[in-house]
Amino acid sequence: MPGTVAIFRIGQLGDTLAALPAISAIREGFPDARMVLITHEPGSQGCVSSWTVLEATGFFSQVLFYRSSLTPMNNLFSHLKMAIRIRRLQVDTLFYLAPIPRFERQVSRDRLFFQTICGIKQCYGMEPTEHTRALRDGEGHLTVLPSEIDRLLSIVGNAGLAIPEKGKAVLRVPIGEGVRATVSARWQAAKFPPGCPIIGLGPGSKMPAKRWPLDRFIETAKRLCRSLPEVHFIVLGGPEDCELGARLVAMIGPQVVNWAGSLSVLESAEALRRCTLYLGNDTGTMHLAAAVGTRCIAIFSARDHPGKWYPYGQGHVVIRKQVPCEGCYLTVCEEHRMACLMEISVAEVCQAVLSDLNVAPLANLRS
């Protein structure tokens, strides 16, 4: 039985949430071990640090942040400091929960660092995954990949630990009483009519290639208001989404409240838990909604494989179009002007929302 277990996980908010079931399974498998998280420094790469969510789980006794530098000398110094800290902790076992695709050169580099330099004897998950990148079927379409949640759980299962069946994992977002009280106060101040449907809106994304146009969100909200006069919307996201929320408020009116950038990650999770459903892009806000059990109408670009980042669980609706340029992995799409997202119509999204709410669409919503 290992005395100290380290978990390596980096990425954005969605990456962190996808790792929650795997981390829970590791904690349950090693109940007496000291657990250490290795992740990137808060604020680096413009991402929400995984520690923002994982600290509140109580699973970890310590977190080690590393900083990536543009200069080789600073990188070397940073990694040497990290290696010394890991050796002092006497880490026995590492779960390498790196995002995919992970290339051979990256895995070889990290294997050298963790096993040889840091002296960690047992490492799980250190296999390259570049073969999954843009993998296609016989018709030339991107293959459907397993959920990232189930992929990470399979790494834990390969270590001999108990894991849930595919598609049956439970995401436990650590929402405390203080968070609930804060959101309750905001909820009361918003004065939502009792029993009205409340839709959490996620119009943003750190990747422009994943953003359905804002004018389509605006038109969608207008049409839904005509069909459902009692509907209300809450715009959620990071500080970078605040302006998007302000434009929605300006164009729609008091049925929209803009909380983007004003709530913490866990407060956003609690707000989404109270929503009737989520409507928005493939972003961290969507993964938060799915994690707390709120149904999602998720608008997906075709930049990545279907399946891998779909909202986890039952009852969600994913709207995604197949296009010849799918699998581009672009952050910004200029050449094809976001063809995959532009094929998704306002009418299609409205229909998905109304079907979820069991409301018959008005005639003018079909156009």
C-alpha positions in Angstrom: 0.0 0.0 0.0 1.6 3.3 -1.1 2.3 6.0 1.5 2.2 8.9 -0.8 0.2 9.1 -4.1 0.7 11.9 -6.6 -1.8 12.9 -9.3 -0.7 14.8 -12.3 -3.6 16.7 -13.9 -3.5 19.9 -15.9 -5.8 21.8 -18.2 -8.9 24.0 -18.0 -12.1 23.7 -15.9 -13.6 20.9 -18.0 -10.4 18.9 -17.7 -10.6 19.2 -13.9 -14.2 18.2 -13.7 -13.6 15.2 -16.0 -10.9 14.0 -13.6 -13.2 14.1 -10.5 -14.5 10.5 -10.7 -11.0 9.1 -11.3 -9.6 11.1 -8.4 -12.4 9.9 -6.2 -11.7 6.3 -7.1 -8.0 6.7 -6.3 -8.9 8.2 -2.9 -11.3 5.3 -2.2 -8.6 2.8 -3.3 -5.9 4.3 -1.1 -7.9 5.6 1.9 -4.9 6.0 4.1 -2.4 7.4 1.6 -1.3 11.0 1.5 -2.4 12.4 -1.8 -0.5 15.2 -3.6 -1.8 17.1 -6.7 0.7 18.2 -9.3 -0.8 20.9 -11.6 0.1 24.2 -13.3 0.3 27.4 -11.5 -3.0 29.3 -10.9 -3.6 31.8 -13.7 -1.1 30.2 -16.1 -2.3 29.6 -19.7 -5.4 31.7 -19.0 -7.0 28.7 -17.3 -8.9 28.1 -14.1 -6.5 26.2 -11.8 -7.6 22.7 -11.0 -6.9 23.5 -7.4 -9.9 25.9 -7.5 -12.2 22.8 -7.5 -10.0 20.1 -6.0 -9.0 21.9 -2.9 -12.6 21.8 -1.6 -12.8 18.0 -2.1 -10.5 17.4 0.9 -8.8 14.6 -0.9 -5.3 16.3 -1.1 -2.9 17.1 1.7 -0.8 19.2 -0.6 -0.6 20.7 -4.0 2.6 21.3 -6.1 2.3 24.1 -8.7 4.8 24.2 -11.5 5.4 27.1 -13.8 6.2 26.8 -17.5 8.6 29.4 -18.8 9.6 30.6 -22.3 13.3 30.4 -21.4 15.0 27.0 -21.2 17.1 28.0 -18.2 14.0 29.1 -16.1 12.2 25.9 -17.1 15.2 23.8 -16.0 15.4 25.6 -12.7 11.6 25.3 -12.1 11.7 21.5 -12.8 14.7 20.9 -10.6 12.9 22.6 -7.7 9.8 20.5 -8.4 11.9 17.3 -8.5 13.5 18.1 -5.1 10.1 18.7 -3.6 8.7 15.4 -5.0 11.7 13.5 -3.7 11.3 15.0 -0.2 7.7 13.8 -0.2 8.8 10.2 -1.1 6.1 9.7 -3.6 5.5 6.0 -4.2 2.9 6.1 -6.9 1.9 8.5 -9.7 -1.3 8.6 -11.6 -0.5 10.4 -14.9 -3.9 11.9 -15.8 -2.7 14.0 -18.7 -5.1 15.4 -21.3 -5.2 13.8 -24.7 -3.7 13.8 -27.3 -0.4 13.3 -25.5 2.5 12.7 -27.9 5.3 10.2 -27.5 7.9 13.0 -27.0 5.8 14.5 -24.2 5.3 11.1 -22.4 9.0 10.2 -22.8 10.0 13.5 -21.3 7.6 13.2 -18.4 8.6 9.6 -17.8 12.2 10.7 -17.5 11.2 13.4 -15.1 8.9 11.5 -12.8 10.5 8.1 -12.8 14.2 8.8 -13.2 14.7 12.3 -11.8 11.9 12.2 -9.1 12.4 8.5 -8.3 8.7 7.5 -8.5 8.6 3.7 -8.9 5.1 3.1 -9.9 3.5 5.3 -12.6 0.1 4.6 -14.2 -1.2 6.2 -17.4 2.1 7.1 -19.0 1.2 5.9 -22.5 1.1 8.2 -25.6 -2.4 8.9 -27.0 -1.5 10.7 -30.2 -3.0 7.8 -32.2 -6.4 9.1 -31.2 -5.9 12.5 -32.9 -8.1 12.9 -35.9 -8.8 9.1 -36.1 -11.4 8.4 -38.8 -13.8 5.7 -39.7 -14.3 4.0 -43.1 -16.4 6.9 -44.3 -13.9 9.5 -43.4 -15.7 10.8 -40.4 -14.0 11.4 -37.0 -14.5 8.4 -34.8 -16.6 8.7 -31.7 -14.2 8.5 -28.7 -15.1 7.5 -25.1 -15.9 10.2 -22.7 -12.8 11.7 -21.1 -14.2 10.8 -17.7 -14.3 7.1 -18.6 -10.9 7.2 -20.2 -9.3 8.6 -17.0 -11.2 6.0 -15.0 -9.7 3.3 -17.2 -6.2 4.4 -16.1 -7.3 3.9 -12.5 -8.9 0.6 -13.3 -5.6 -0.6 -14.9 -4.0 0.0 -11.4 -6.3 -2.7 -10.0 -8.7 -0.2 -8.3 -12.5 -0.4 -8.4 -14.1 1.9 -10.9 -17.8 2.4 -12.0 -19.1 1.0 -15.3 -18.7 3.2 -18.4 -21.2 6.0 -18.4 -22.2 5.4 -14.8 -19.7 7.5 -12.9 -20.9 10.1 -10.4 -19.4 13.6 -10.3 -19.3 15.0 -6.9 -18.8 18.7 -7.0 -17.7 20.0 -3.6 -20.4 22.6 -2.9 -20.4 23.7 0.7 -23.0 25.5 2.8 -21.3 28.8 2.5 -21.5 28.6 -1.3 -25.2 27.6 -1.1 -25.9 30.6 1.1 -24.2 33.0 -1.2 -26.1 31.8 -4.2 -29.4 31.7 -2.3 -28.9 35.4 -1.5 -28.3 36.2 -5.2 -31.3 34.1 -6.2 -33.6 36.0 -3.8 -32.2 39.3 -5.0 -32.9 38.4 -8.6 -36.6 37.9 -7.7 -37.3 35.0 -10.2 -41.0 34.3 -10.4 -41.9 31.1 -8.6 -41.9 28.0 -10.8 -40.6 29.8 -13.9 -38.1 27.9 -16.1 -34.6 29.3 -15.6 -32.0 28.6 -18.3 -28.3 28.9 -17.6 -26.6 30.5 -20.6 -23.0 29.8 -21.6 -22.3 32.0 -24.6 -18.6 32.1 -24.1 -15.5 30.0 -24.5 -11.8 30.6 -24.3 -11.5 29.2 -27.8 -13.1 31.4 -30.4 -13.5 28.3 -32.6 -16.0 26.9 -30.1 -18.3 30.0 -29.9 -21.6 30.0 -31.5 -22.2 33.6 -32.7 -23.6 35.8 -29.9 -26.3 37.2 -32.3 -27.7 33.7 -32.5 -27.9 33.4 -28.8 -29.7 36.7 -28.7 -32.2 35.7 -31.3 -32.7 32.3 -29.6 -33.4 34.0 -26.3 -35.9 36.4 -28.0 -37.8 33.5 -29.7 -37.9 31.5 -26.4 -39.3 34.6 -24.6 -42.1 34.8 -27.2 -42.9 31.1 -26.8 -42.4 31.1 -23.0 -43.1 34.6 -21.6 -42.2 33.4 -18.1 -38.7 32.1 -19.0 -35.6 33.7 -17.4 -32.0 33.4 -18.2 -28.8 33.5 -16.2 -25.6 34.2 -18.1 -22.7 32.4 -16.5 -19.0 32.1 -17.2 -15.7 33.8 -16.4 -14.8 37.5 -16.3 -14.1 37.4 -20.1 -17.8 36.5 -20.6 -19.1 39.5 -18.7 -19.4 41.7 -21.8 -21.3 39.0 -23.6 -23.8 38.9 -20.7 -24.1 42.6 -20.8 -25.1 42.5 -24.5 -27.6 39.8 -23.8 -29.2 41.9 -21.1 -29.2 45.0 -23.3 -30.9 43.1 -26.2 -33.4 41.0 -24.2 -34.2 43.0 -21.1 -35.0 42.0 -17.5 -35.6 38.4 -18.2 -31.8 38.0 -18.4 -29.4 38.4 -15.4 -25.7 38.6 -16.0 -23.7 36.7 -13.4 -20.7 36.0 -15.6 -17.5 36.8 -13.8 -19.2 37.6 -10.5 -19.4 34.1 -9.1 -16.7 31.7 -8.1 -16.5 28.3 -9.9 -18.3 26.5 -7.1 -20.9 29.3 -6.9 -21.5 28.9 -10.6 -22.0 25.2 -10.1 -24.6 25.8 -7.4 -26.4 28.3 -9.6 -26.4 25.8 -12.5 -27.8 23.1 -10.1 -30.8 25.3 -9.5 -31.4 26.0 -13.3 -34.0 24.1 -15.3 -31.4 23.4 -18.0 -28.2 24.7 -19.5 -27.9 26.2 -23.1 -24.6 27.1 -24.4 -21.2 26.2 -25.9 -18.8 23.4 -25.2 -17.1 25.1 -22.3 -16.3 24.7 -18.6 -19.8 26.1 -17.7 -21.4 23.2 -19.6 -19.3 20.7 -17.8 -20.2 22.3 -14.5 -23.9 22.0 -15.4 -23.6 18.3 -16.3 -21.6 17.6 -13.2 -24.4 18.9 -10.9 -27.1 17.0 -12.8 -28.6 19.8 -14.9 -29.6 18.8 -18.4 -27.6 20.5 -21.2 -28.5 21.7 -24.7 -24.9 21.8 -25.8 -23.7 23.5 -29.0 -20.5 21.8 -30.3 -18.0 22.7 -33.0 -16.5 19.9 -35.0 -12.9 20.8 -34.1 -12.5 17.6 -31.9 -13.8 14.1 -31.8 -17.5 13.5 -31.0 -18.1 11.9 -27.6 -14.9 12.8 -25.9 -16.1 16.1 -24.4 -19.9 15.6 -24.5 -21.7 16.5 -21.3 -21.6 13.4 -19.1 -24.7 11.5 -18.1 -28.2 11.0 -19.5 -30.8 13.4 -20.9 -28.4 15.9 -22.6 -28.8 17.1 -26.2 -25.7 17.7 -28.3 -26.0 19.7 -31.5 -23.0 19.1 -33.7 -22.6 19.1 -37.5 -20.3 17.0 -39.6 -18.2 19.1 -42.0 -15.3 18.2 -44.3 -12.9 20.1 -42.2 -13.8 18.5 -38.9 -11.0 17.5 -36.6 -9.1 20.7 -37.2 -8.2 21.2 -33.5 -8.1 24.9 -34.3 -8.4 27.5 -31.5 -9.4 30.2 -34.1 -11.1 29.2 -37.3 -10.5 31.8 -40.1 -10.2 29.8 -43.3 -13.6 28.1 -43.1 -15.3 30.8 -41.0 -16.5 28.3 -38.4 -18.5 26.3 -40.9 -19.5 23.7 -38.4 -21.0 26.2 -36.0 -22.6 28.3 -38.7 -24.6 25.3 -39.8 -26.4 25.2 -36.5 -29.5 27.3 -36.8 -31.5 29.3 -34.2 -34.6 27.3 -35.1 -32.8 24.0 -34.3 -31.6 25.2 -31.0 -35.0 26.7 -30.0 -36.7 23.4 -30.9 -34.2 21.5 -28.7 -34.9 23.7 -25.8 -38.7 23.7 -26.2 -38.7 19.9 -26.6 -36.7 19.6 -23.4 -39.3 21.8 -21.6 -42.2 19.9 -23.3 -43.4 23.2 -24.9 -44.9 23.3 -28.4 -43.0 25.8 -30.6 -44.8 28.8 -32.0 -45.1 28.9 -35.8 -42.5 31.7 -36.1 -39.9 29.7 -34.2 -39.7 27.2 -37.1 -38.1 29.6 -39.5 
